[in-house]
Amino acid sequence: MLEKEKLPELGLVCVTTSDAVRFRTVTRKRLLQLAETEQEKVLRELYADNLKRLDKAIDFCAANGIKLYRMTSALFPFADTDLGEAVLQSMAEELRNTGDRALSLSIRLVFHPDQFVVLSSDKLSVVENSIKILATHALILDMLQQPRSPYALMNIHGGKGDRASQLKSVIRDLPESIRSRLTFENDEYAYSSSEIIEVCLDTAVPMVFDAHHHVIHEHLESYDDPNVAEMLAAARTTWSDPEFQLVHISNGKEFFADPRHSDLITEMPESYYQAPWIEVEAKFKELAIEKLRKEWLAAKIPEYSTIL
């Protein structure tokens, strides 16, 4: 019988379709309308509540056999400000306990910072702000006791096209807390798989391969085009520990090359059976994971339902 660790692990992205995993936020406009003492109170209550919700997300993953969880980038809003960071630091023990729980349950915690992170921008202010955002994500991972390795990755896109040299230069100067966790993902438009893997190989940054982005960029008609398997294998070479390799999967909402995500995953690359970790980017979240387990994994490995 196959061992469970040989099977691809399917990861949950941020929230659930049910109300089981949800997070709170606050708008900048509302926060700035308050006096600083009130701002601190709002952030303290919000951070404490969202940390409890992160604990519930970890509980949900543990109860459902999900070993990878992508945390929302809005977990602690405004943590990149002096006030937000001070509030976060005051919760050091609580964050350590939550992170220790995830580690003890073997649940991998990762981040995918938002589109405002553009290390290849030709504007210095954008690059500086991007590094600041990444530094905050790295601080949260540190406080959650997550390793400084791609196991606890922070995944971003290449950003502004035709700026590979700028991208490489910025990467080499990043602080260790960021660089040790940084990964790059191919996209549909600016950085193809072959372009981003060149950056990754030159900077020793792992590549997160996204098959859907790849087929759109390369105008392929199937996930089982040989080039998909070739690029998956090539991406694996960028990981110092291939067992940490993470890939993404999504399907087009209305047609194969539709960049919008579908509710469920109905098409999977055959080669993805070789991927150790797969983030499922589908609107129906845990329902998409359940469908893949019952159909895609079970089709390949009949014993799967008894191993889970």
C-alpha positions in Angstrom: 0.0 0.0 0.0 1.2 3.5 -0.8 2.2 5.7 2.1 0.2 8.9 2.6 3.3 11.1 2.4 3.8 9.9 -1.3 0.5 11.5 -2.3 0.2 15.1 -3.3 -1.0 17.3 -0.5 -3.9 19.6 -1.5 -3.7 23.1 0.1 -6.5 25.4 1.3 -6.4 29.0 0.2 -7.3 31.6 2.9 -11.0 31.0 3.6 -13.6 28.2 3.2 -16.9 28.2 1.3 -18.6 27.6 4.5 -18.3 30.1 7.4 -15.8 27.9 9.1 -12.8 30.1 8.2 -13.3 33.8 8.0 -11.3 36.9 8.9 -12.1 40.5 9.9 -10.6 43.6 8.6 -10.8 47.4 8.9 -10.5 50.1 6.2 -7.8 52.7 6.2 -10.5 55.4 6.1 -12.2 54.2 9.2 -8.9 53.6 11.1 -7.6 57.1 10.3 -10.8 58.7 11.5 -9.9 57.6 15.0 -7.6 59.0 17.6 -4.3 57.0 18.0 -5.4 55.5 21.3 -8.6 54.3 19.6 -6.6 53.0 16.6 -4.5 50.9 18.9 -7.6 49.5 20.6 -9.2 48.6 17.3 -6.1 46.9 16.0 -5.5 45.1 19.3 -9.0 43.7 19.2 -8.8 42.9 15.5 -5.5 41.1 15.7 -6.6 39.1 18.7 -9.7 38.0 16.9 -8.0 37.1 13.7 -5.4 35.1 15.6 -8.2 33.1 17.1 -9.6 32.7 13.6 -6.2 31.5 12.4 -6.3 28.9 15.2 -9.8 27.8 13.9 -8.3 27.6 10.4 -5.6 25.3 11.7 -8.2 23.2 13.5 -10.3 23.0 10.3 -7.2 21.8 8.3 -6.3 19.3 11.0 -9.9 17.9 11.1 -10.0 17.6 7.4 -6.6 16.2 6.7 -5.4 19.3 5.0 -1.6 19.8 5.4 -1.1 23.2 3.7 -2.8 26.4 4.5 -2.3 29.7 2.7 -2.9 32.5 5.2 -4.6 35.7 4.0 -2.2 38.6 3.5 -4.8 40.7 5.4 -4.4 38.6 8.5 -3.1 41.6 10.5 -4.1 44.8 8.7 -1.7 47.7 9.0 1.0 45.6 10.6 3.4 47.4 8.3 2.9 50.6 10.3 4.7 51.4 13.5 1.5 51.2 15.5 0.5 47.9 13.9 3.9 46.3 14.5 3.9 47.4 18.1 0.5 45.8 18.7 1.8 42.6 16.9 4.9 42.5 19.1 2.8 42.7 22.2 1.1 39.4 21.1 4.4 37.5 20.7 3.5 34.7 23.1 0.1 34.1 21.5 1.5 34.0 18.0 4.2 31.6 19.1 1.6 29.3 20.5 -0.4 29.3 17.3 2.6 28.7 15.2 3.8 25.9 17.4 0.4 24.3 17.1 0.6 24.4 13.3 4.1 22.8 13.4 3.0 20.1 15.9 0.1 19.2 13.5 2.4 19.2 10.5 0.4 21.9 8.8 2.4 24.0 6.4 1.7 27.8 6.6 2.5 29.9 3.6 1.7 33.4 2.3 0.9 34.9 -1.1 1.4 38.7 -0.7 -0.9 40.9 -2.8 -0.3 42.5 -6.2 1.2 45.6 -4.7 4.5 43.7 -4.2 6.4 44.6 -7.4 10.2 44.1 -6.9 10.8 44.8 -10.6 9.2 48.2 -10.6 11.1 51.1 -12.2 9.9 53.3 -9.3 12.1 53.2 -6.2 9.2 54.0 -3.9 7.2 51.0 -5.2 10.2 48.7 -4.6 10.8 50.1 -1.1 7.1 49.6 -0.2 7.2 46.1 -1.7 10.1 45.2 0.5 8.3 46.7 3.5 5.3 44.5 2.9 7.5 41.4 2.5 9.3 42.3 5.7 6.0 42.4 7.6 5.0 39.0 6.2 8.4 37.7 7.2 8.0 39.1 10.7 4.6 37.4 11.1 6.2 34.1 10.0 9.0 34.6 12.5 6.6 35.3 15.3 4.7 32.2 14.3 7.9 30.3 14.7 7.9 29.2 11.1 11.3 28.2 9.6 13.3 30.6 7.4 13.1 28.3 4.4 10.7 27.8 1.4 8.7 25.5 3.6 7.1 28.7 5.0 7.2 30.5 1.7 6.1 33.9 0.6 5.1 33.6 -3.0 5.0 36.6 -5.4 4.9 37.3 -9.2 7.7 38.8 -11.2 5.9 42.0 -11.6 6.8 44.5 -14.3 7.8 42.7 -17.5 11.2 43.0 -19.2 12.9 43.9 -15.9 14.6 40.7 -15.0 17.9 42.3 -14.3 16.3 44.8 -11.9 14.4 41.9 -10.3 17.6 39.9 -9.8 19.4 42.9 -8.3 16.7 43.6 -5.8 16.5 39.9 -4.7 20.2 39.7 -4.0 20.0 42.6 -1.5 16.9 41.4 0.4 17.3 40.7 4.1 17.6 37.0 5.0 14.2 36.8 6.7 12.6 37.5 3.3 15.1 36.0 0.8 15.1 32.6 2.6 11.4 32.2 2.1 10.8 34.0 -1.2 9.4 32.1 -4.2 8.4 33.3 -7.7 5.4 32.2 -9.7 5.0 32.3 -13.5 2.0 34.4 -14.8 -0.1 34.7 -17.9 1.4 37.9 -19.3 4.6 39.5 -17.9 6.8 36.5 -16.9 6.4 33.2 -18.6 7.5 30.0 -17.0 10.8 30.0 -18.9 11.4 33.7 -18.1 10.8 33.3 -14.3 12.7 30.1 -14.0 15.7 31.9 -15.4 15.4 34.4 -12.6 14.9 31.7 -10.1 18.0 29.7 -11.2 20.2 32.8 -11.2 19.1 33.9 -7.7 18.5 30.5 -6.0 14.9 31.4 -5.4 12.4 28.5 -5.9 9.8 28.6 -8.6 6.1 27.9 -7.9 4.7 26.5 -11.1 1.2 27.4 -12.1 -0.1 25.1 -14.8 -3.1 27.3 -15.7 -1.0 30.5 -16.1 1.4 28.4 -18.2 -1.2 27.1 -20.7 -2.7 30.5 -21.1 0.7 32.2 -21.8 1.9 29.4 -24.1 -1.5 29.0 -25.9 -1.6 25.3 -25.0 -4.8 23.3 -25.5 -4.4 20.8 -22.7 -2.8 20.4 -19.2 -1.4 17.2 -20.6 0.6 19.0 -23.3 4.2 17.6 -22.8 5.5 21.1 -22.1 3.5 21.2 -18.8 5.2 18.1 -17.5 8.6 19.4 -18.7 8.1 22.7 -16.9 6.9 21.1 -13.7 10.2 19.0 -13.7 12.3 22.1 -14.5 10.7 24.0 -11.7 11.5 21.2 -9.3 15.2 21.8 -10.0 14.9 25.3 -8.4 14.0 23.8 -5.0 17.0 22.9 -2.8 14.6 20.4 -1.1 12.3 19.0 -3.9 10.0 17.7 -1.2 9.0 21.3 -0.5 8.0 22.0 -4.1 4.7 23.7 -4.3 2.5 24.2 -7.4 -0.8 25.9 -8.1 -3.8 24.6 -10.0 -6.9 26.4 -11.2 -9.3 26.0 -14.1 -10.8 28.6 -16.4 -14.2 29.8 -15.3 -16.0 29.7 -18.7 -13.4 28.2 -21.1 -10.1 26.5 -20.8 -7.9 29.6 -21.2 -10.1 31.9 -19.1 -7.9 33.5 -16.5 -10.8 33.7 -14.1 -11.0 30.8 -11.6 -13.7 28.2 -11.8 -15.8 27.0 -8.8 -14.3 23.5 -8.8 -11.4 21.8 -10.5 -12.5 19.4 -13.3 -9.2 19.2 -15.2 -5.8 18.3 -13.7 -2.4 17.7 -15.3 -1.5 14.1 -15.2 2.0 15.3 -14.3 0.7 16.8 -11.1 0.6 13.4 -9.5 4.3 14.0 -9.2 3.9 17.3 -7.3 4.3 17.0 -3.5 2.2 20.1 -2.6 -0.7 21.6 -4.6 -2.5 24.8 -3.7 -6.1 24.5 -5.0 -7.1 27.9 -6.4 -10.9 27.4 -6.9 -13.8 29.5 -5.7 -15.4 26.6 -3.8 -12.3 26.1 -1.7 -12.7 23.0 0.5 -15.4 21.6 -1.7 -12.9 21.7 -4.6 -10.3 19.8 -2.4 -12.9 17.2 -1.5 -13.8 16.7 -5.2 -10.2 16.3 -6.2 -9.6 13.7 -3.4 -12.7 11.7 -4.4 -12.1 11.8 -8.1 -8.6 12.8 -9.1 -6.5 11.1 -6.3 -8.8 8.1 -6.0 -8.7 7.5 -9.7 -4.9 7.1 -9.5 -4.7 5.6 -6.1 -7.8 3.5 -5.1 -6.4 3.1 -1.6 -6.5 6.8 -1.0 -9.7 6.9 0.9 -8.4 4.4 3.4 -5.1 6.2 3.8 -6.5 9.7 4.5 
